[in-house]
């Protein structure tokens, strides 16, 4: 897997240039501060966790918003990110065109399931980019260590095995971090 590989460029790529890149089946790229980042294909374990989070969020929101998987957001002119799962609330429905990407606003909540090949520095750069550009909460899920973290503009909480899932935005949505990893 080659997650975290940055495309060597001599100049910063703009969002418009990034949006104009040809689609390549099986390849996934994100733009972070003008650098193209190659994202690896997800594993079945990764996708199972994404499905569990997505299902929990959709049930929790029940008409008060929507949860989607792998939708691209234009956070700024130099940032195009595609969280594994995102939440958009009903009060921001006007920003969500179901037939158009990138969405020209930050998601209310971004969830990133961290690949074993993703570099920690890049993962943290994404968290900062989301929060700096209007995302209210970022969840990171680490399948290898079976842990997670919740990031807000005011701080972060680490979620160890056996701990309750803590989210000020969506309290009680997922009861515990262990639920995400049950039988995986």
Backbone torsions as a table, in degrees:
resi	resn	phi	psi	omega
1	UNK	NA	147.4	-175.9
2	UNK	-126.6	39.2	176.7
3	UNK	-63.8	146.3	176.2
4	UNK	86.7	1.6	177.8
5	UNK	-78.1	125.0	177.9
6	UNK	-95.1	137.8	178.4
7	UNK	-71.9	128.2	178.1
8	UNK	-71.2	117.3	178.2
9	UNK	-129.0	152.2	178.3
10	UNK	-89.8	-15.4	179.4
11	UNK	-139.5	159.1	176.8
12	UNK	-67.7	136.4	178.3
13	UNK	-90.5	135.1	177.8
14	UNK	-83.1	165.0	176.2
15	UNK	-61.3	-38.7	179.0
16	UNK	-64.5	-41.3	177.0
17	UNK	-64.4	-42.2	179.1
18	UNK	-62.2	-45.1	-179.0
19	UNK	-62.9	-26.0	-178.1
20	UNK	-86.5	-6.7	179.2
21	UNK	-60.8	144.0	179.5
22	UNK	-68.4	143.6	177.3
23	UNK	-70.6	136.0	179.1
24	UNK	-125.8	114.3	-179.7
25	UNK	-55.7	132.1	177.4
26	UNK	84.3	-3.6	178.9
27	UNK	-113.5	142.6	178.5
28	UNK	-134.5	128.8	-179.1
29	UNK	-124.9	151.6	170.4
30	UNK	-129.7	158.9	178.3
31	UNK	-114.5	120.7	-178.5
32	UNK	-128.3	110.5	-178.0
33	UNK	54.3	39.2	176.4
34	UNK	85.8	-3.3	177.7
35	UNK	-102.6	133.8	174.8
36	UNK	-77.8	131.9	178.6
37	UNK	-117.9	124.4	177.1
38	UNK	-82.5	127.0	-177.6
39	UNK	-108.6	132.5	-177.2
40	UNK	-71.7	160.3	175.4
41	UNK	-68.2	140.4	-178.4
42	UNK	-72.7	148.7	175.9
43	UNK	-83.8	164.6	175.4
44	UNK	-57.5	-38.6	178.5
45	UNK	-61.9	-45.0	178.2
46	UNK	-56.4	-48.3	-177.5
47	UNK	-66.8	-34.9	177.0
48	UNK	-63.8	-41.4	177.9
49	UNK	-65.6	-43.1	177.3
50	UNK	-57.8	-46.1	-179.8
51	UNK	-60.2	-43.9	-179.1
52	UNK	-63.3	-43.7	178.5
53	UNK	-64.7	-46.1	-179.5
54	UNK	-59.5	-45.9	179.5
55	UNK	-61.9	-46.0	179.1
56	UNK	-60.8	-44.2	-179.3
57	UNK	-65.7	-43.2	-179.0
58	UNK	-63.6	-41.1	178.2
59	UNK	-66.8	-40.8	-179.0
60	UNK	-64.9	-43.1	-175.9
61	UNK	-72.6	-36.9	175.8
62	UNK	29.5	67.6	175.5
63	UNK	91.4	-8.1	179.8
64	UNK	-98.3	9.8	-179.2
65	UNK	161.3	-170.8	179.4
66	UNK	-140.5	152.0	174.1
67	UNK	-117.7	132.8	-177.8
68	UNK	-130.6	161.0	178.1
69	UNK	-113.2	139.2	170.4
70	UNK	53.6	46.9	176.7
71	UNK	-103.0	135.8	-177.1
72	UNK	-84.0	137.1	178.6
73	UNK	-118.5	138.2	172.5
74	UNK	-94.9	94.6	-177.8
75	UNK	-77.6	-29.2	177.0
76	UNK	-162.3	-176.1	179.4
77	UNK	-65.7	-22.3	-177.1
78	UNK	-114.0	8.3	-176.0
79	UNK	-133.5	121.9	172.4
80	UNK	-129.9	108.6	-179.1
81	UNK	-120.3	151.1	-178.7
82	UNK	-127.8	87.6	-179.8
83	UNK	-63.3	154.3	177.9
84	UNK	-61.2	-39.6	176.7
85	UNK	-140.3	144.2	176.7
86	UNK	-139.4	157.9	176.9
87	UNK	-122.9	134.3	171.4
88	UNK	-124.9	126.6	-177.5
89	UNK	-86.6	161.0	-176.9
90	UNK	-57.9	-32.3	-178.2
91	UNK	-71.8	-8.0	176.6
92	UNK	-117.8	20.3	-176.4
93	UNK	-59.2	-27.7	-179.4
94	UNK	-65.2	-20.2	179.4
95	UNK	-86.2	-12.3	-174.6
96	UNK	-102.7	104.3	173.6
97	UNK	-100.4	113.5	-174.5
98	UNK	-66.2	-8.3	-179.5
99	UNK	-113.8	12.9	-174.8
100	UNK	-141.0	135.7	171.6
101	UNK	-135.6	154.2	-1.5
102	UNK	-75.9	153.9	175.2
103	UNK	-74.2	128.5	-172.0
104	UNK	-83.4	40.9	179.8
105	UNK	-161.2	166.2	178.2
106	UNK	-80.1	147.1	173.2
107	UNK	-70.1	153.9	175.7
108	UNK	-63.1	-44.5	178.4
109	UNK	-134.5	136.1	173.6
110	UNK	-119.3	135.2	177.6
111	UNK	-118.7	126.3	178.1
112	UNK	-119.4	119.9	172.1
113	UNK	-90.8	119.0	-169.4
114	UNK	-85.4	121.4	177.8
115	UNK	-71.7	148.3	177.8
116	UNK	-61.0	-22.1	-178.8
117	UNK	-92.4	-5.3	-179.2
118	UNK	-78.1	132.5	180.0
119	UNK	-74.5	140.6	-179.2
120	UNK	-58.6	-39.8	-178.5
121	UNK	-64.3	-39.5	179.1
122	UNK	-68.3	-39.5	177.9
123	UNK	-60.2	-44.1	178.9
124	UNK	-69.7	-34.6	175.9
125	UNK	-60.9	-39.4	178.2
126	UNK	-65.1	-44.8	178.8
127	UNK	-56.8	-48.6	179.8
128	UNK	-61.5	-40.6	179.6
129	UNK	-63.0	-45.1	177.6
130	UNK	-58.2	-52.8	-174.5
131	UNK	-66.8	-37.5	179.0
132	UNK	-66.0	-24.6	-174.9
133	UNK	-109.9	20.1	169.4
134	UNK	109.9	-7.5	175.8
135	UNK	-69.8	133.7	-174.8
136	UNK	-84.3	-26.4	-179.5
137	UNK	-153.8	141.4	176.4
138	UNK	-125.2	126.5	174.6
139	UNK	-102.9	133.0	170.9
140	UNK	-114.3	135.0	179.4
141	UNK	-122.5	127.5	-176.0
142	UNK	-111.9	94.8	-176.8
143	UNK	-58.7	-38.1	-177.7
144	UNK	-61.8	-44.8	-178.2
145	UNK	-93.6	-4.8	-179.0
146	UNK	56.1	44.3	179.4
147	UNK	-131.0	178.3	177.5
148	UNK	-154.1	178.0	174.2
149	UNK	-150.6	150.7	177.1
150	UNK	-120.7	124.9	-178.1
151	UNK	-115.7	135.8	174.4
152	UNK	-130.8	170.0	177.3
153	UNK	-59.8	-20.2	-177.3
154	UNK	-101.9	-4.5	178.9
155	UNK	161.0	-176.0	-177.4
156	UNK	-134.4	151.6	176.6
157	UNK	-127.6	131.8	175.7
158	UNK	-92.7	134.6	-179.2
159	UNK	-110.9	109.5	179.7
160	UNK	-90.0	168.0	175.3
161	UNK	-57.5	137.1	179.6
162	UNK	87.9	-7.4	-178.5
163	UNK	-92.2	155.6	177.2
164	UNK	-73.3	145.8	175.5
165	UNK	-74.9	121.5	-175.9
166	UNK	-109.5	117.2	176.8
167	UNK	-141.9	117.9	178.1
168	UNK	-68.1	-30.7	-177.9
169	UNK	-76.5	-39.0	-175.3
170	UNK	-132.2	66.1	-176.1
171	UNK	-62.0	134.0	177.3
172	UNK	80.0	3.4	-178.6
173	UNK	-62.3	-48.3	175.5
174	UNK	-122.6	121.5	-172.8
175	UNK	-64.9	-42.2	-178.2
176	UNK	-151.8	159.4	177.0
177	UNK	-64.1	-30.2	-179.9
178	UNK	-63.8	-31.0	177.7
179	UNK	-57.0	-38.4	-177.7
180	UNK	-66.1	-28.6	-173.6
181	UNK	-107.4	2.7	-178.6
182	UNK	-54.9	129.2	178.4
183	UNK	59.1	23.6	175.4
184	UNK	-106.0	NA	NA
